[in-house]
Amino acid sequence: MGKNKILELTFGVLFNHSFKLNDRWGSIADTVLYGNEYFSADYFPRFELGRLFNLELGHILKLSSDNLVYTHVLQSDDQGEKDMFEKRVTKFLVPKVIEDNTLVTRRLGVVYKCEITEAGKKAFVDKVFVPEFKSISDFRFSKKESTLKGSNFTGTDSYINKIYTVGSVEKASYITFDFQLHFVPPLAYVNNEIASFFSSSKTHLSNEILSLGE
C-alpha cells in the first residue's frame, strides 16, 4: 500500500526591492558555491546571472532584486535529505544572503509538492468540499489565518496564507501545499522567525495532507 510523500521542496523569500543585489551577485554566488557545508559547485554545476542550477537533478537557486527562491528535488524519501534542505535555508541562505545583505522581508514561503494516494486525495476532497463538488479532480484554493502576533499586538497585521493545488498526471495524484507567512509591516530581521516558520509549516502539512487516508 502506498503512502503520501513529499517529492519536491521550495523555499522563497519576498523582500523590499534591493537593486544592490545585482552588483553583488558574483560575490553571493561564490559564497554559495565554495567553502561551506551546505552547497557546492557539484550541487549547482551550472550558473548564469541570478541563477544557480542543476539540470540533471532539478535543484535551482534564483535571486532577483526582490525575491529569493530555492528548490530541491528529493532523490529519496529519506528524512535526512528533508532535514538538510531545512538546514540549507535556516543555517545558510537566511543568515548569509538575507541577513548579511540587510534585506527587509515581506514574506516567507515554503512549497511542498506531494504525491498523494487515492485514499488521501478522497479524504482531502471530503474534508474541504460539500457533496455536490466532490467529483472535482483538479482545483486550487487558498485559506488565510492570523498569526499570534497579528492577533495580539497593536500595529502588527501579519498573517498566514495557505494555498492548496490539487491535480493528476496519468495515474498519480498530487497536492502542492504553499505555506506563506506575510509580515505586516515588513520585518528587518527575520532570522529569529525562521525555525518556528518551518515547524509550523510541517505541522500544517502533516495534519492537513500527509496524514490523510492513513
JORA-V52465 format. One record per run of one state. SS is the DSSP state (helix for helix, strand for strand, loop for the rest). FROM is the first residue (numbers start at 0). TO is the last residue. If there is no record, write none. Layout:
{{SS	FROM	TO} {SS	FROM	TO}}
This chain:
{{loop	0	3} {strand	4	14} {loop	15	18} {helix	19	32} {loop	33	44} {strand	45	47} {loop	48	49} {strand	50	52} {loop	53	58} {strand	59	62} {loop	63	65} {strand	66	72} {loop	73	77} {helix	78	98} {loop	99	103} {strand	104	115} {loop	116	116} {helix	117	127} {loop	128	129} {helix	130	132} {loop	133	137} {strand	138	145} {loop	146	146} {helix	147	151} {loop	152	157} {strand	158	168} {loop	169	170} {strand	171	186} {loop	187	192} {helix	193	209} {loop	210	213}}
